[in-house]
Amino acid sequence: MISRTVVAAFAIAVGICGCVAHAPIKDDDTVSVKVDYSDLNLSTEEGSRALYTRLVDAAEQVCPERADTLLALRYNRDAESCITHTVQRAVREIENPVLAEIAAARMR
């Protein structure tokens, strides 16, 4: 049986960076957010787009928050990189070709 929940998790280290997507859960050096997608049909573009949006939202919760000043440009690049890598990891774990195609198109 395929799991219908994915956890967006990241190691919080220097420079590394739903339905059920509540406040981040911290365990040691890992912060995670559970994303339930049991209500989605991932064989459709609509369902896969909805899951992709949930994954990005979850990644934004566990990655560093972006700053709104020009002086924070490097920090913002690190935050964006964290979000991108987190979503890519979750997409790989889910192993759905429609979701993978949508993610690839949006991450270009």
VEXZA-686605 format. One record per atom (N, C-alpha, C): residue number from 1; atom name; z, x, y. Coordinates in Angstrom, 2 decimals. Layout:
% residues N
     n   atom         w         u         v
   NUM     CA         Z         X         Y
...
***
This chain:
% residues 108
     n   atom         w         u         v
     1      N      0.00      0.84     -1.18
     1     CA      0.00      0.00      0.00
     1      C      0.00      0.88      1.24
     2      N     -0.86      0.60      2.17
     2     CA     -0.98      1.37      3.39
     2      C      0.12      0.93      4.37
     3      N      0.78      1.92      4.93
     3     CA      1.81      1.63      5.92
     3      C      1.17      1.05      7.17
     4      N      1.79      0.04      7.72
     4     CA      1.25     -0.60      8.91
     4      C      2.06     -0.24     10.16
     5      N      2.76      0.87     10.08
     5     CA      3.53      1.35     11.21
     5      C      3.30      2.85     11.32
     6      N      3.12      3.32     12.52
     6     CA      2.96      4.74     12.75
     6      C      4.02      5.15     13.77
     7      N      4.48      6.37     13.64
     7     CA      5.47      6.88     14.58
     7      C      4.83      7.99     15.39
     8      N      4.82      7.81     16.70
     8     CA      4.32      8.85     17.59
     8      C      5.49      9.78     17.86
     9      N      5.41     11.00     17.36
     9     CA      6.53     11.93     17.50
     9      C      6.05     13.28     17.98
    10      N      6.87     13.96     18.75
    10     CA      6.51     15.25     19.30
    10      C      7.69     16.18     19.32
    11      N      7.42     17.44     19.10
    11     CA      8.44     18.46     19.29
    11      C      8.54     18.70     20.79
    12      N      9.73     18.66     21.29
    12     CA      9.93     18.93     22.70
    12      C     10.30     20.39     22.82
    13      N      9.34     21.19     23.25
    13     CA      9.56     22.63     23.41
    13      C      8.82     23.07     24.66
    14      N      9.08     24.27     25.08
    14     CA      8.45     24.77     26.29
    14      C      6.93     24.77     26.12
    15      N      6.24     24.05     26.98
    15     CA      4.79     24.03     26.99
    15      C      4.17     23.22     25.87
    16      N      4.96     22.59     24.99
    16     CA      4.39     21.77     23.93
    16      C      4.73     20.31     24.21
    17      N      3.91     20.33     24.32
    17     CA      4.14     18.95     24.46
    17      C      3.13     18.12     23.61
    18      N      2.70     -1.62     21.12
    18     CA      3.33     -2.04     20.31
    18      C      4.11     -3.25     20.37
    19      N      4.00     -3.33     19.51
    19     CA      4.91     -4.41     19.15
    19      C      6.35     -3.91     19.15
    20      N      6.57     -2.84     18.48
    20     CA      7.91     -2.35     18.26
    20      C      8.18     -1.11     19.11
    21      N      7.31     -0.84     20.04
    21     CA      7.44      0.36     20.85
    21      C      8.54      0.17     21.89
    22      N      9.75      0.45     21.47
    22     CA     10.90      0.33     22.36
    22      C     11.21      1.70     22.94
    23      N     12.41      1.85     23.45
    23     CA     12.82      3.13     24.03
    23      C     12.68      4.24     23.01
    24      N     12.32      5.43     23.47
    24     CA     12.19      6.56     22.57
    24      C     13.49      6.84     21.81
    25      N     13.34      7.26     20.57
    25     CA     14.45      7.60     19.71
    25      C     14.47      9.11     19.59
    26      N     15.59      9.76     19.91
    26     CA     15.65     11.22     19.84
    26      C     16.43     11.65     18.61
    27      N     15.82     12.55     17.84
    27     CA     16.46     13.11     16.66
    27      C     16.21     14.61     16.69
    28      N     17.24     15.39     16.95
    28     CA     17.12     16.84     17.12
    28      C     16.15     17.13     18.27
    29      N     15.05     17.83     17.98
    29     CA     14.07     18.15     19.01
    29      C     12.85     17.25     18.95
    30      N     12.96     16.12     18.30
    30     CA     11.83     15.22     18.16
    30      C     12.16     13.88     18.80
    31      N     11.24     13.38     19.58
    31     CA     11.36     12.06     20.16
    31      C     10.26     11.22     19.53
    32      N     10.58     10.01     19.12
    32     CA      9.56      9.18     18.48
    32      C      9.65      7.74     18.94
    33      N      8.53      7.05     18.84
    33     CA      8.44      5.64     19.14
    33      C      7.68      5.01     17.99
    34      N      8.23      3.97     17.41
    34     CA      7.57      3.28     16.31
    34      C      6.56      2.28     16.89
    35      N      5.34      2.31     16.35
    35     CA      4.29      1.40     16.79
    35      C      3.87      0.55     15.60
    36      N      4.17     -0.73     15.67
    36     CA      3.81     -1.65     14.59
    36      C      2.42     -2.21     14.88
    37      N      1.56     -2.18     13.87
    37     CA      0.23     -2.75     14.05
    37      C     -0.13     -3.69     12.91
    38      N      0.89     -4.25     12.31
    38     CA      0.66     -5.17     11.19
    38      C     -0.06     -6.45     11.62
    39      N     -0.04     -6.74     12.92
    39     CA     -0.69     -7.93     13.44
    39      C     -2.16     -7.69     13.78
    40      N     -2.65     -6.46     13.59
    40     CA     -4.01     -6.11     13.99
    40      C     -4.93     -5.94     12.79
    41      N     -6.19     -6.29     12.98
    41     CA     -7.22     -6.05     11.97
    41      C     -7.99     -4.81     12.41
    42      N     -7.70     -3.68     11.77
    42     CA     -8.31     -2.42     12.18
    42      C     -9.75     -2.26     11.74
    43      N    -10.26     -3.21     11.00
    43     CA    -11.67     -3.13     10.63
    43      C    -12.56     -3.66     11.76
    44      N    -11.93     -4.21     12.81
    44     CA    -12.69     -4.68     13.97
    44      C    -12.45     -3.75     15.14
    45      N    -13.44     -3.69     16.05
    45     CA    -13.28     -2.88     17.25
    45      C    -12.13     -3.40     18.10
    46      N    -12.01     -4.70     18.19
    46     CA    -10.94     -5.29     19.01
    46      C     -9.55     -4.87     18.51
    47      N     -9.34     -4.96     17.20
    47     CA     -8.05     -4.56     16.64
    47      C     -7.79     -3.08     16.81
    48      N     -8.81     -2.26     16.60
    48     CA     -8.65     -0.81     16.74
    48      C     -8.43     -0.41     18.19
    49      N     -9.11     -1.08     19.13
    49     CA     -8.88     -0.81     20.56
    49      C     -7.45     -1.16     20.95
    50      N     -6.95     -2.28     20.43
    50     CA     -5.58     -2.69     20.73
    50      C     -4.58     -1.65     20.20
    51      N     -4.82     -1.14     18.99
    51     CA     -3.93     -0.12     18.44
    51      C     -4.02      1.16     19.25
    52      N     -5.21      1.55     19.64
    52     CA     -5.37      2.77     20.44
    52      C     -4.55      2.66     21.72
    53      N     -4.60      1.50     22.37
    53     CA     -3.83      1.28     23.59
    53      C     -2.34      1.39     23.31
    54      N     -1.88      0.85     22.20
    54     CA     -0.47      0.95     21.82
    54      C     -0.07      2.40     21.58
    55      N     -0.96      3.16     20.94
    55     CA     -0.66      4.57     20.67
    55      C     -0.54      5.36     21.97
    56      N     -1.43      5.11     22.92
    56     CA     -1.36      5.79     24.21
    56      C     -0.07      5.41     24.92
    57      N      0.28      4.13     24.90
    57     CA      1.52      3.69     25.54
    57      C      2.74      4.38     24.91
    58      N      2.74      4.49     23.58
    58     CA      3.84      5.15     22.89
    58      C      3.89      6.64     23.24
    59      N      2.73      7.28     23.29
    59     CA      2.68      8.70     23.64
    59      C      3.19      8.92     25.05
    60      N      2.87      8.02     25.95
    60     CA      3.35      8.15     27.33
    60      C      4.87      8.02     27.40
    61      N      5.47      7.33     26.44
    61     CA      6.93      7.19     26.42
    61      C      7.62      8.46     25.93
    62      N      7.00      9.18     25.02
    62     CA      7.65     10.35     24.43
    62      C      7.23     11.67     25.06
    63      N      6.12     11.69     25.78
    63     CA      5.67     12.90     26.45
    63      C      6.30     12.99     27.83
    64      N      6.26     14.18     28.43
    64     CA      6.81     14.32     29.79
    64      C      6.09     13.38     30.75
    65      N      6.85     12.83     31.66
    65     CA      6.28     11.94     32.66
    65      C      5.46     12.76     33.65
    66      N      4.31     12.23     34.04
    66     CA      3.46     12.94     35.00
    66      C      4.06     12.85     36.40
    67      N      3.96     13.94     37.13
    67     CA      4.44     14.00     38.50
    67      C      3.32     13.56     39.44
    68      N      3.69     13.15     40.63
    68     CA      2.67     12.64     41.56
    68      C      2.43     13.57     42.75
    69      N      2.63     14.86     42.54
    69     CA      2.35     15.81     43.62
    69      C      1.34     16.85     43.14
    70      N      0.63     17.44     44.07
    70     CA     -0.34     18.48     43.72
    70      C      0.35     19.72     43.17
    71      N      1.57     19.97     43.59
    71     CA      2.30     21.13     43.11
    71      C      2.60     21.02     41.61
    72      N      2.52     19.84     41.08
    72     CA      2.84     19.61     39.68
    72      C      1.59     19.59     38.80
    73      N      0.52     20.17     39.27
    73     CA     -0.75     20.12     38.54
    73      C     -0.63     20.65     37.12
    74      N     -0.02     21.81     36.95
    74     CA      0.14     22.38     35.60
    74      C      1.01     21.48     34.75
    75      N      2.08     20.98     35.30
    75     CA      2.97     20.08     34.57
    75      C      2.20     18.84     34.12
    76      N      1.35     18.31     35.00
    76     CA      0.56     17.13     34.65
    76      C     -0.44     17.45     33.54
    77      N     -1.01     18.64     33.57
    77     CA     -1.92     19.03     32.49
    77      C     -1.19     19.10     31.17
    78      N      0.03     19.61     31.19
    78     CA      0.84     19.66     29.97
    78      C      1.17     18.25     29.48
    79      N      1.50     17.35     30.39
    79     CA      1.81     15.97     30.01
    79      C      0.58     15.30     29.42
    80      N     -0.58     15.48     30.04
    80     CA     -1.82     14.90     29.52
    80      C     -2.17     15.48     28.15
    81      N     -1.96     16.78     28.00
    81     CA     -2.22     17.43     26.72
    81      C     -1.31     16.87     25.64
    82      N     -0.06     16.66     25.97
    82     CA      0.89     16.08     25.03
    82      C      0.43     14.69     24.58
    83      N      0.03     13.87     25.54
    83     CA     -0.43     12.52     25.22
    83      C     -1.65     12.58     24.32
    84      N     -2.61     13.42     24.67
    84     CA     -3.84     13.55     23.88
    84      C     -3.54     14.00     22.45
    85      N     -2.72     15.04     22.30
    85     CA     -2.41     15.56     20.97
    85      C     -1.61     14.56     20.15
    86      N     -0.73     13.84     20.80
    86     CA      0.07     12.85     20.09
    86      C     -0.79     11.71     19.57
    87      N     -1.67     11.23     20.41
    87     CA     -2.56     10.14     19.98
    87      C     -3.49     10.63     18.87
    88      N     -4.03     11.83     19.01
    88     CA     -4.91     12.37     17.97
    88      C     -4.18     12.47     16.63
    89      N     -2.95     12.94     16.68
    89     CA     -2.16     13.06     15.45
    89      C     -1.94     11.69     14.80
    90      N     -1.59     10.70     15.60
    90     CA     -1.36      9.35     15.08
    90      C     -2.65      8.77     14.49
    91      N     -3.76      8.99     15.16
    91     CA     -5.05      8.49     14.67
    91      C     -5.38      9.14     13.32
    92      N     -5.14     10.44     13.20
    92     CA     -5.38     11.12     11.91
    92      C     -4.50     10.54     10.81
    93      N     -3.23     10.26     11.13
    93     CA     -2.31      9.72     10.13
    93      C     -2.73      8.33      9.66
    94      N     -3.31      7.55     10.54
    94     CA     -3.70      6.18     10.19
    94      C     -4.95      6.18      9.32
    95      N     -5.82      7.16      9.49
    95     CA     -7.03      7.31      8.66
    95      C     -7.90      6.05      8.64
    96      N     -8.25      5.56      9.83
    96     CA     -9.14      4.41      9.93
    96      C    -10.37      4.83     10.71
    97      N    -11.57      4.67     10.12
    97     CA    -12.79      5.16     10.77
    97      C    -13.11      4.45     12.09
    98      N    -12.82      3.17     12.20
    98     CA    -13.10      2.45     13.45
    98      C    -12.18      2.97     14.55
    99      N    -10.91      3.12     14.24
    99     CA     -9.95      3.66     15.21
    99      C    -10.33      5.08     15.59
   100      N    -10.72      5.90     14.63
   100     CA    -11.10      7.29     14.90
   100      C    -12.30      7.35     15.84
   101      N    -13.25      6.46     15.65
   101     CA    -14.43      6.42     16.51
   101      C    -14.06      6.03     17.94
   102      N    -13.20      5.04     18.08
   102     CA    -12.76      4.60     19.40
   102      C    -11.98      5.71     20.08
   103      N    -11.10      6.36     19.36
   103     CA    -10.30      7.45     19.93
   103      C    -11.20      8.60     20.37
   104      N    -12.17      8.96     19.55
   104     CA    -13.07     10.06     19.88
   104      C    -13.87      9.75     21.15
   105      N    -14.30      8.52     21.29
   105     CA    -15.08      8.13     22.47
   105      C    -14.23      8.15     23.75
   106      N    -12.97      7.79     23.63
   106     CA    -12.10      7.73     24.80
   106      C    -11.51      9.08     25.18
   107      N    -11.48     10.02     24.25
   107     CA    -10.87     11.32     24.52
   107      C    -11.87     12.36     24.96
   108      N    -13.10     11.99     25.18
   108     CA    -14.11     12.97     25.61
   108      C    -13.90     13.38     27.02
***
